[in-house]
Amino acid sequence: MAYQVARYHHEKWNGKGYPEGLNAREIPLCARIMAVADVFDAVSEKRCYRDAIPVEQCFAIIREGSGRDFDPVIAEVFLDSREKVERIHNEINTKQ
């Protein structure tokens, strides 16, 4: 499973990702889940080359990518869990 996550989490639901251009359910489920989590983490956290994006925009990125970049069911579950995601995100950021 770790191999599938690492190898395929940059595949896109519409087939325009990499490394193999897999689409929809060809992408392993674990990688489809990680794709959403990875993008949210990448944009919501400060990086050495840019500031964190406001959380509202981070959720908008997931919403806008649903059915294109992300499995729409997984994106919907993530978006429906917004309150819990924000709470965890805030807890992690206050500990740093």
C-alpha positions in Angstrom: 0.0 0.0 0.0 2.8 2.4 0.8 4.3 1.8 -2.6 0.9 2.6 -4.3 0.5 5.8 -2.3 4.0 7.0 -3.1 3.8 6.0 -6.8 0.2 7.0 -7.7 -0.9 10.0 -5.5 -0.1 12.4 -8.4 -2.5 10.6 -10.8 -5.6 12.7 -11.6 -9.2 11.5 -11.7 -9.4 12.7 -15.3 -6.2 10.8 -16.4 -4.0 13.9 -16.7 -1.7 13.1 -13.8 1.5 11.2 -13.6 3.5 8.9 -13.7 1.2 6.6 -15.8 -1.8 8.7 -16.7 -4.2 6.5 -14.8 -7.8 7.7 -14.5 -10.7 7.2 -12.2 -10.8 3.8 -10.5 -7.6 2.6 -12.2 -5.9 4.7 -9.5 -5.6 2.7 -6.3 -8.0 3.8 -3.6 -5.2 4.6 -1.1 -3.6 6.9 -3.7 -6.9 8.7 -4.4 -7.3 9.3 -0.7 -3.7 10.5 -0.3 -4.1 12.8 -3.4 -6.7 14.9 -1.5 -4.8 14.9 1.8 -1.5 15.7 0.0 -2.9 18.7 -1.8 -4.6 20.1 1.3 -1.4 19.7 3.3 0.7 21.2 0.5 -1.3 24.4 0.2 -2.4 24.9 3.8 1.1 24.8 5.3 3.8 27.4 5.0 6.7 26.4 2.8 10.2 28.0 2.6 9.2 29.5 -0.8 5.6 30.8 0.1 3.2 31.4 2.9 0.3 29.1 3.7 -2.9 29.7 1.7 -6.0 30.6 3.8 -8.0 27.5 4.8 -11.1 28.7 2.9 -9.1 28.7 -0.3 -7.6 25.3 0.5 -11.1 23.8 0.7 -12.0 25.6 -2.5 -9.1 23.9 -4.3 -10.4 20.5 -3.3 -14.0 21.5 -4.2 -12.9 22.8 -7.6 -10.8 19.7 -8.3 -13.5 17.3 -7.5 -14.2 15.1 -10.5 -11.2 16.5 -12.4 -8.2 16.1 -10.1 -9.8 14.1 -7.3 -12.2 11.2 -6.9 -15.5 13.1 -6.4 -16.7 10.7 -3.6 -13.4 11.2 -1.7 -13.5 14.9 -2.2 -17.1 15.0 -1.0 -16.2 13.0 2.2 -13.2 15.3 2.8 -15.3 18.5 2.3 -18.1 17.1 4.5 -15.5 16.6 7.3 -14.4 20.2 7.1 -15.1 20.9 10.8 -13.0 18.0 11.9 -10.2 18.7 9.4 -10.0 22.4 10.5 -9.9 21.4 14.2 -7.0 18.9 13.6 -5.2 21.4 11.3 -5.5 24.1 14.0 -4.3 21.7 16.7 -1.2 20.8 14.7 -0.4 24.4 13.9 -0.7 25.6 17.5 1.9 22.9 18.6 4.5 24.1 16.1 
